């Protein structure tokens, strides 16, 4: 199973001061504040011109703008996205908004919407969607031109029985429809039909949930994806998209629906996510791998200084976000799974949860698992001992659709300022047992000869697909203050041995002094298999 992972390696460890993202780039943190970035549009039966900000506590029933499920992490207030997402009037009856996250501009008129790229190299090749008919499959009726109302990043297009709406927010532009009452007829799907305009060519994937608009060079310029439908009580409804020449139809099985019904695809051109916390360091660590066994890679992003408790502190707790890969489309615009410091363990300021990430199959059960490092954890009175966690992929997505956030394995460092969990990596078959092993770096570890740093090997597949919580092998750095273990990695057969091949280990020591060259740095390679016990380097 192909997996990529990246362990962040930028923390200043030599002085063994408190780990803090403030040291990245040699700048100080600004004043903290809690922020959540979505609006809500509330559509009241018989009215379609009420657009108001809301809070999670108010429980807006329709629909969350910006598809920003990330925002449930902090607090309860939900301020609107910033002015960069706002709709503005260009001329009578025409509104426009820009979404730089996904390189799109949307223009809205009473007849429909047009999306075009903001990328000068790509050119403004537009695609238009105009809702023309609505009803049952065999009895579609024309819909009227829209009466448009906009406020901030939200826009409503009232079309009688159908209310079309746009919500411009971080990561995507939502293009939703709310149907207030059941159309006449039965035994057939409810259908919304859009005319497609512009030079791009539309195609739909085999699930009916992703439409790609391609140019003449067969490059996808716009994705219309993440189709979902639900009724007034939150029940999911079966929906799909169908393409015919210059026509897009959305079909919904409303046989069991309680009206009103909401349909909610998103529009994207490129994929990009912004952090929602000042000094949260969203993107400091990354890992890519298929966590839900759908054979599509997911994106895991760490924000080790993310504020999770709503309190303003000099150092925050940290969080990790997973965006699901979508077959035939871009990764999800909304967070599909998240874990924050305090999930399954007490939340602690400065833990740096999410500082390092890795995705791989630890238990040989065919499903990847997620490893998270938190090197700033304080073990009682011992500062910065660090921690590492394993979240089993089968429990994250496959066996538990409610997305558990309790770790199935955790290991706490035992050495003050050891920063266990600064780096994590797939150890592959280091121990020779044909199970993937776990490699964890602790660049401040002190075994009695000063803070040399260390890297620990945990043999995989010991118990329920998890390693034991006692390390099997310890690799010890040669120099006090060298920060050995700041980065760790593995590769197959670096020394070109004949079969049987073994996996080898590389460990970074960025603070290594080479003669008179202070902090020259060094990388150490250990040829596998790595036997149990302690391995020291001169």
Beta strands, then each sheet from edge to edge (+ up, - down):
strand 1: 4-6
strand 2: 40-41
strand 3: 51-52
strand 4: 88-91
strand 5: 94-99
strand 6: 104-109
strand 7: 112-117
strand 8: 127-136
strand 9: 139-142
strand 10: 147-151
strand 11: 154-159
strand 12: 162-169
strand 13: 172-179
strand 14: 190-197
strand 15: 201-204
strand 16: 211-214
strand 17: 220-225
strand 18: 229-230
strand 19: 239-244
strand 20: 247-252
strand 21: 261-268
strand 22: 282-289
strand 23: 298-303
strand 24: 319-323
strand 25: 337-340
strand 26: 356-360
strand 27: 369-374
strand 28: 387-391
strand 29: 409-412
strand 30: 423-428
strand 31: 437-442
strand 32: 454-458
strand 33: 473-476
strand 34: 484-492
strand 35: 503-509
strand 36: 522-526
strand 37: 533-536
sheet 1: 1+ 22- 23+ 24- 25+
sheet 2: 2+ 3-
sheet 3: 4+ 5- 6+ 7- 8+ 9-
sheet 4: 4+ 5- 6+ 7- 8+ 14- 20+ 19-
sheet 5: 10+ 11- 12+ 13- 21+ 17- 16+ 15-
sheet 6: 10+ 11- 12+ 13- 21+ 18-
sheet 7: 26+ 27- 28+ 29-
sheet 8: 30+ 31- 32+ 33- 37-
sheet 9: 34+ 35- 36+
end
